[in-house]
Amino acid sequence: MNYHTYYAKADRPVETCVVGTGGFGQSFLAQAQRVPLMNARIAVDVTAESAASGLRAAGVEPRKIQICESARDARAAWDRGEYIATGDFSLVAELPFDVVVEATGQPKAAAHHALLAVEADKHIALVTKELDSVVGPGLKALASERGLIVTTADGDQPSLLIGLATWAEVMGFHLIAAGKSSEYDFVFDPVSGRLTSNERFADDVDLARNWTLGERNVGELLEARSAAIAHFPQRAVPDLCELMVVANATGLQPDRFDLHAPLARIGEVPTIFAHRQDGGILSGDRRLDVFHCMRKPDEISFAGGVFVVVRCDDAKSWDMLAQKGHIVSRTGATAMVFLPRHLLGLEAATSVLDAAVHRMSGYGSDYRPRHDLIAVATEDLAAGTTLSMGGHHHTIAGVTAEIRPAAPLSATAPAPFYLAADCRLAAPVARGQVIRLGDLELQDGSTLMRLRRDQDARFFESQA
């Protein structure tokens, strides 16, 4: 596809407002200065100064940035052609921009911003997967009623994987699995025996004798590798969250509630993510999963990219492709097609342009709550415990996540992970138990709760 032709109908640059100037928002602001068909003149963050800092880091000259504390100031700055920095999205919501890029990562704040955006007739590029996991389908439906688009954002794995998986099926490939690599590689130095991942390391790790798959039993090898890295986290809530979004958009589903999440070398992926009868670990087709990329320091990374594993229906063609360097399983039954990248905000412009120019959503036309990301206690939690969300990955101490079939909210239903975040427990929850909605002290009038109730009414009451 020629992208210049594809976006040729754009008669002016698409105007955007970035809410949240962290990693994704910062990279979006920086690249937006270079995208001919898009502008990013408005930045919103926790404070106006932090928003201004984000603009300066993106290369905007300080003299062109106006810190705005009122809607009147923001309008005047917009009319003068200046860049606007503010700590309150409501002050800029009525300005004549087209798309809100919501990248705060905070589900309650994102819910507030998203509803304001819809009320102000703005399209939304929803980067905050934490909000998406709770109310994404409902928010998309709500916006659609006003002729607005809510979309995933290219640069994050959900959007890229939805694109790759649906491309594979449109092309007629028999899809066995789809997924992504985790964000951080496991880098092993066979000389020193040191294993490094996400600034953590361990010495004398027993991986050398479990390095090569060869003809070994896949399950036994993966168990040995898992035992060797037992002191490293092997499940990540963000991975589960992102794949849940993909499941809701495509109908693909996890093979197990917490994913297999094996430690694997890149060339092993189509052998591992194959049917059990073909020597793999999966029990069926169209399964979602994640793998931790294991490599040596001088080997290429998967870079948090996405993949599909397809059945090799035409053996002759795949034999030719294998000779050209494509990755085929050791049995020849399956092969991997992959994109070894996710460039965050540097490549998000395509989703923004699709929403504003073509009125297209990356979720597709059948985005609905097929699954929920639910909260499960990993330790005994006393009544009165606050389930504080924090850290770079927005996790909750003592709590993990699983992907389960979606259900409307009720006292006995599992609590969505990011609806439970920052709530207090009204009752104790034992280790290994699902945290249920009735276990929480909830603010029923919050925007997040209102949007979830609306989603439940749209998708579940109509089925009753």
N, C-alpha and C positions, 0 to 999 in steps of 0.2 A: 504494500500500500504506500502511495506517495502522500506523506503527511501534509505537504504544502497544499496539495489539491484537496485533501480531506477537510482541511480547515479553511478553505478559500472563501467560504460564505461568510466568515467573520468580517463585519464591516467596520469594526473598531476593536481596540484592545478590551479584553474582559477585565473588569475591575473587581478586585478581591479585598477582603478584610481577613487578616490572620488573627485568630484568637488563641493565644498560647505560643510563646516564642522560645520554647525549649528546643530539643534536637530537631524534630520534624519541622516545627514552625520556623526555626532559624534557617534551616537549609532551604525551605520554601521561599522565605524572604530574599535570601541571597540569589537564588536562581531566577526569581521573578524580575530582578533587575536586568536580566539578559534575554527574557522571553519576549519576542516582538509582539505577540498577540495577547499579552497579559500584563497587568499592573498590580502592584501590591503596595498601596500607599497608606494603609491603615493597619496598625499593630495594637493589639490589646493584650495586656498581661495582668498579673496580680496588682502591679502598680504601674503608673504611667511611666516612671523612670525605667523600670525593667523593660517595658515595651520600647522605649526610646533606645535603650541599650541594644535591644535586638535589631532595631533598624540600623544603628551605627555599625554593628558587627556585620550587617549585610552589605555594607559599603555605602550607605546613604550619608551624604554630607551632613554633619550636625546642624549647620545653619538652615537646612531645608526641613528639619524636624520640629514640629510644634507639639509641645505637651499640652493636652486639652483636658480641662476639668469640668467642662460644661458642653452641652449640645450646641450652644451658640458658638463657642470657641471652635468646636470641631467643624461646623458648617463654614465658618469664616476661613479656617485653614484649608478646607477642601476647595473652596472657591478660589483661593490664592494659588492652588496647585501644590501645596505643601504636603509633606508626610505627617501623618497624625499618630501620636502615641497617647494611649489612655489606659486607665485601669478599670474602665466600666464600659462594657459593650453596649449598654443601653444608650450611651451618649452618642454613638455613631451608627446605630442600627438603621436610622432613617436616611442616612446618606445614600447617594445614588450609585452604589456599587452593586455587583451582580451575585457574587458567591462568597459565602462565609466559609473559611477553612478552619474548622473547629479542631484544635490540636492541644487542648489543655491536659488531656489524660485524666481529668477529674470528673467522675460520672455525674455528681450533683451539679457542679458548675456547668458542665457541658449540656445537661438537660435544660438548664435555665437559658443558656445561650441559643440552643437549638430552637426552643419555643419562641424566643424573641425574634430569631431569624425568620421563622415561618410567618409570624405575625407581621413582619416587615417586608414580606414578599421577596425573600432572598433564597437562592439555592444554597445547599449545604454540601461541602465536601467533608465527610465525617471521618476524621482521623482518630478520634477518641474511641477506640474499640471497647473501652470499659462501658461507655454509654451504649454503644452498638449492641453489646451482648445482652443488655437488659431490655432495650426498647427500639432497636434498629428498624425492624419491619413496621412497627406501628408508626414511628416517626416518618418513614418513607411514605406510608399510606396517608398520613395526615397532611404532609406537604403536597402530595399528588392532588388532593382535593382542591388545592389552590393553584394548580398548574405549575408547581415547583418540583425541582429535582433534589433528592438526597442521594448521594453517591459515595461509594468507597473512593479512596485516593490511591492512584498508582504511586509506587514508591514504598508502600506497605504491602506485606505479604498477602493479606486477604484479597486485595484487588488483583494483584499479579497472579495469584493462584486461581481465582475465579476465571480470569482470562485464559490461562493456560489449559485448565481442565475443560472448559466449555469449547475452546478451540479443538482440543483432541477429540471430543465427542462429535462436533460438527464435521470434522475430517473423517469420521467413521472408525476411529480407533476404539477398540474394546478396552475400556478403562478398568484397570485392576486397582490402582491406588493413586492418590494425589497427596501432596504434602509439601513440606518445607524443611530446611535445615534449621536447627536452633540458632539463636543469634550469635552465640560464641562457640568457636571451634574448641576441640580438645587436641592440643598440639603436643605430640610425644617425641622426645629426643631419645632414640634408642641407645645412644652412646652413654648419656648420663643417667638414663632411666627417669628423667623428670617429665612430669605431665603438667601442662599449664592450660588453664581455661578461665577467662574473665578475671584476670589478675590473681587468681588462686593457683597454687602449685602444690605438687606432692612429689617426693623423691622415691626412687626404688619401686615404681609402680610396675606391677606384673602384667605388662601388655606385650612385651616382645614375643613371647611364645604364643600369644593370641592375636598376632598382627595380621596374619594371612588367612583368608577364608579357605582357599583351596577346595578340597572335597569334604571338609568337615561339616558336621551337622550344624545348621544355622542356629537352632535354639540353644544348643550347648555352648557354642562359641559366644553368643550374645550374653548368656548367663555368666560366663567366665569374665567377659569384659565388664559387665555391670558390677561384679564382685570386686574387680580390680580398681574401679573408680568409686567405690562405695562411699567415700568421704566427700564426693562432689554431688551437688544437686543433680538429679536426673529427670525431674519433672519441673516445668516452669508454667506458672499460671498464664503468662502472655501467650505462650504457644497454644495452650488449650483454648484461650479466648479467641485467638485469631482463627483457629480451625473451626470453632463453633460458628463464627460468622460465615465462613465458607460453606459449612453444612447447611445453614439456613438459606443461603442463596442458591445452592446447587442440588440439594438433596443427597449429596455424598454424606457418609456417616463414619464415625470412628469404629474401629474393630473392638475396642475396649474403652470403658468410660474415661480412663486416665491416659490413654494412648500407650502404644508399645515403647516409643521413644528410645530406639536402640542406639548404641554407639557403633558407628559404621564408617568405613571408608567409602569415598564417592563411587568407586566402581562396583561396590557390593550392593548398592541400593535396589536394583531390579531383581537381584537374587533374594534379598531379605524380604522386600515387600511384594511377595508372590503368594499364590495359594499354598496352603500346607501340602497339598498333594504334589506340588511342584518344588517342594523343599523350602518354602518360605514360611511366614508366620501369620498370614491372613486367612480368615475363615470365609471370605466372600469377595465380591467385586465392589468397586466404587467406594473404597475405604480411605479414610483420612488418617494421616499420621505425621510424625515429625521424627527426624533423626539428628543425632549429635555427630557432626562431622569430625572424624578422627583422622589426623594427618601428621606427617612429619614437618619440621620447620620449613623445609624447602619445597613442600608440595602446595599445590594450589588450594585455595579455600572455596567452599561452596557459597560463601559470602551471604549467608542467610537467604539464599535463593529458594526457588520453588521447583517442583518436579511433578511429572506424572509417570506412572509405570503402566505400559500398555502391553497387550498380548501380541506376540509376533505371529499374526495370522498368515502372513506371506513369508515363509521361511527364506525363500530365495532373496527377497528384497532385504530382509534384515541381515542376512549373511553378507550381502554387499555393503550395507550400512555399517556393520561391525568392522568390516575391513577399512572403512573410511574413518573409523575412530568413535563411532557411536557406541554407547554402553549397553551391551546385551547381557542377560543373565548367563550363568554358567551352563544352564540347561538349554539355552536358546529359546525358552518359552516366553520370556518377557524382556522388555527393553525400557530404558529410561530416556525421557525427553525432558530437558531442564533449562532453566534460566538462572545462572549463577550470580544473581545480583538482587538487591533491593536498595534503591538509591534515595530513599526517604523523600524529602521535599524537592530534591533535584529533578525528579521525574513526575511530580504530581500535576504539572500543568495539563497533561493530556486529560485527566479526569475533570479538571476545572473547565477546560474548553469543551469537553463532551457535554457537560451539564449545561453550560451557558449557550453554546453554539448549536448543538444538535439535540438538546433536551433528552440526553441519554444518561441512564444510571448504570454504574458498574455492577450493581447488584443483579441487574436483569429484571425481568417482569414478574418473577414468581418468588419474591423475597418474603418469606413468612417464618414464624417461629416454630421451626421443626425441633429445635433443641434449646436447652438452657444451659448456661454455665452455672453450676450450683456449688455451694460451699460445704466442705466436709472438714470436721475437726481432726487435727493431727496430734492433739494432746487434750487432756481433760481441761475443759473450760468452765470456770465458775460463773454463776449468775452475777451480773454486774460488770463482767468483763467487756471492755470496749474493743471492738474489732477494728482497730486502727489500721488504715491503709497507708502504706508508706514505701519509701525506697524507689529506686529507678524503675523497678518493674511493677510498682503498685500492688504489692502483696500484703497479706495479713498474717501476722505472727500466729502460729498455732492453727492455721487454716490452709487447706489446699482446695483445689477446684477439680471438678469432674464435669464431663459433658453428658447430660441426661436428656431423655425425651422431654420436650417442652410441655408445660402445664400452666393453667391459669393460677394466679396467686390464691392461696387459701392458708389457713392456719397450719394445716398438716402438710402442705406442699413444701418441697425443698426451696430454700431461699436462694434467689439468684446471687451470685458471688458479689457483684458490684452494687447490688441493692443492700446487701448486708454490711458492706464496707462502712466503717465509722459508726455503726450502730452498737448499742449496748445489749448484752444478752439479758433477757428477762428470766431465763431458766438455765440451769447447767446443761452442758452438752459433753458427753463422754467421747473420748478419743475414738476415731473411726466412724462416728455417727454423723449423719447428714444434719446440718443446721436447718431447721425448718422455720418458716415464716413466723409461726407462733412463738418461737424461741427468742424473738427480737423485740426490742422496744422501738417501734417505727414512728416516723413522722408522716402520717398518712396524707398530710396536705402538701408534701414536697412536690416540686415539679417532676422529679424523677418518678415518684410514686404515681402521680397523676398520668404521666405518659404511659407507665406500665399498665395501669388500670384501663386506659384507653386501648392499648394494644390487645389486652386480654378480651375486651368487649368486641373488638373488631374480628379477631381470629378464632375465639373459642366459643363465645355466646352464640355466634351464628351457626356453630356446629352442634349445639345442644338440641 
